[in-house]
Amino acid sequence: MARLKVTQTRSEIGGKRNHRETLRTLGLKRIGDVVVKEDRPEIRGMVRTVTHLVAVEEVE
C-alpha cells in the first residue's frame, strides 16, 4: 500500500484551532518534523485541511 510522507513547512502559530489540532493529530509538532502515514482517505482529508502548512510526497 502507498504511503504519504508529510513534512511540516510552516508554523501553526496564528492559525485556526482546527488547523493546529489537525497538525497534532498527524503527529507534527514543529517545522521540519516528518511523519510517514498510510495513504487513506482520512489522512488525505487531514492533509487537505493543512495543505498550506505541509509538504506531501508519496513513498513506497
Number of C-alpha atoms within 10 A of each C-alpha: 7 10 14 19 17 22 19 23 16 14 15 19 9 8 11 9 10 11 20 18 14 17 20 13 12 16 16 19 15 15 14 14 13 19 14 16 17 16 15 12 9 10 16 15 12 16 21 12 15 19 16 13 19 22 15 16 10 13 13 8
